[in-house]
Amino acid sequence: MVEEPASPLATSPRVALIRSRLSEALAPQDLDIEDVSHEHAGHEGAKSGGGHFNVLIVSEVFAGKTLLKRHRLVYEALGDAMQTDIHALSIRAYTPDEF
């Protein structure tokens, strides 16, 4: 079950974009996206307009995949948003059995 946003930060346009792209590409059973951009105010990358996010994603798609391949699948799903809307991304990617 994909979690619903719990806070105003969780409903930002960037979070909605991340949620949409990951949901479409990876059909997660669980997905939690946390916007932690406020923790990086003044950071050089924050000035470029990209945000900082933590992602927890649980998907069958990750079965049999290495950690590196799982992260690549997430980056591929996010596509150009990695260059425009996301400056930093922390990924925790699990299969349902691992979670």
Contacts in CASP RR format, 6 or more apart in sequence:
PFRMAT RR
TARGET T0000
AUTHOR 0000-0000-0000
METHOD contacts of the structure
MODEL  1
MVEEPASPLATSPRVALIRSRLSEALAPQDLDIEDVSHEHAGHEGAKSGG
GHFNVLIVSEVFAGKTLLKRHRLVYEALGDAMQTDIHALSIRAYTPDEF
1 29 0 8 1.000
1 30 0 8 1.000
2 19 0 8 1.000
2 23 0 8 1.000
2 28 0 8 1.000
2 29 0 8 1.000
2 30 0 8 1.000
2 31 0 8 1.000
3 30 0 8 1.000
3 31 0 8 1.000
3 32 0 8 1.000
5 11 0 8 1.000
5 15 0 8 1.000
5 33 0 8 1.000
9 15 0 8 1.000
9 34 0 8 1.000
9 35 0 8 1.000
9 38 0 8 1.000
10 33 0 8 1.000
10 34 0 8 1.000
10 35 0 8 1.000
12 35 0 8 1.000
14 35 0 8 1.000
14 50 0 8 1.000
14 51 0 8 1.000
14 53 0 8 1.000
14 81 0 8 1.000
14 85 0 8 1.000
14 86 0 8 1.000
15 33 0 8 1.000
15 35 0 8 1.000
15 53 0 8 1.000
17 81 0 8 1.000
17 85 0 8 1.000
18 33 0 8 1.000
18 53 0 8 1.000
18 55 0 8 1.000
18 78 0 8 1.000
18 81 0 8 1.000
18 85 0 8 1.000
18 86 0 8 1.000
19 31 0 8 1.000
19 33 0 8 1.000
21 77 0 8 1.000
21 78 0 8 1.000
21 79 0 8 1.000
21 81 0 8 1.000
22 28 0 8 1.000
22 31 0 8 1.000
22 55 0 8 1.000
22 57 0 8 1.000
22 74 0 8 1.000
22 77 0 8 1.000
22 78 0 8 1.000
23 31 0 8 1.000
24 77 0 8 1.000
25 73 0 8 1.000
25 76 0 8 1.000
25 77 0 8 1.000
26 57 0 8 1.000
26 59 0 8 1.000
26 61 0 8 1.000
26 73 0 8 1.000
26 74 0 8 1.000
26 77 0 8 1.000
27 59 0 8 1.000
27 60 0 8 1.000
27 61 0 8 1.000
28 57 0 8 1.000
28 58 0 8 1.000
28 59 0 8 1.000
29 58 0 8 1.000
29 59 0 8 1.000
29 60 0 8 1.000
29 96 0 8 1.000
29 99 0 8 1.000
30 56 0 8 1.000
30 57 0 8 1.000
30 58 0 8 1.000
30 99 0 8 1.000
31 55 0 8 1.000
31 56 0 8 1.000
31 57 0 8 1.000
31 58 0 8 1.000
32 54 0 8 1.000
32 55 0 8 1.000
32 56 0 8 1.000
32 57 0 8 1.000
33 53 0 8 1.000
33 54 0 8 1.000
33 55 0 8 1.000
33 56 0 8 1.000
34 53 0 8 1.000
34 54 0 8 1.000
34 55 0 8 1.000
35 51 0 8 1.000
35 52 0 8 1.000
35 53 0 8 1.000
36 52 0 8 1.000
36 53 0 8 1.000
36 54 0 8 1.000
37 46 0 8 1.000
37 50 0 8 1.000
37 51 0 8 1.000
37 52 0 8 1.000
37 53 0 8 1.000
39 52 0 8 1.000
40 46 0 8 1.000
40 51 0 8 1.000
40 52 0 8 1.000
40 87 0 8 1.000
40 88 0 8 1.000
43 52 0 8 1.000
45 87 0 8 1.000
45 88 0 8 1.000
46 52 0 8 1.000
46 87 0 8 1.000
48 87 0 8 1.000
49 87 0 8 1.000
50 84 0 8 1.000
50 85 0 8 1.000
50 86 0 8 1.000
50 87 0 8 1.000
51 85 0 8 1.000
51 86 0 8 1.000
51 87 0 8 1.000
51 88 0 8 1.000
52 87 0 8 1.000
52 88 0 8 1.000
52 89 0 8 1.000
53 86 0 8 1.000
53 88 0 8 1.000
53 89 0 8 1.000
53 90 0 8 1.000
54 89 0 8 1.000
54 90 0 8 1.000
54 92 0 8 1.000
55 74 0 8 1.000
55 89 0 8 1.000
55 90 0 8 1.000
55 91 0 8 1.000
55 92 0 8 1.000
55 93 0 8 1.000
56 92 0 8 1.000
56 94 0 8 1.000
57 74 0 8 1.000
57 91 0 8 1.000
57 92 0 8 1.000
57 93 0 8 1.000
57 94 0 8 1.000
58 93 0 8 1.000
58 94 0 8 1.000
58 95 0 8 1.000
58 96 0 8 1.000
58 98 0 8 1.000
58 99 0 8 1.000
59 93 0 8 1.000
59 95 0 8 1.000
59 96 0 8 1.000
60 95 0 8 1.000
60 96 0 8 1.000
61 73 0 8 1.000
62 70 0 8 1.000
62 73 0 8 1.000
62 93 0 8 1.000
62 94 0 8 1.000
62 95 0 8 1.000
63 95 0 8 1.000
63 97 0 8 1.000
64 95 0 8 1.000
65 73 0 8 1.000
67 93 0 8 1.000
70 91 0 8 1.000
70 93 0 8 1.000
71 91 0 8 1.000
71 93 0 8 1.000
73 93 0 8 1.000
74 89 0 8 1.000
74 91 0 8 1.000
74 93 0 8 1.000
75 82 0 8 1.000
75 89 0 8 1.000
78 86 0 8 1.000
78 89 0 8 1.000
82 89 0 8 1.000
END
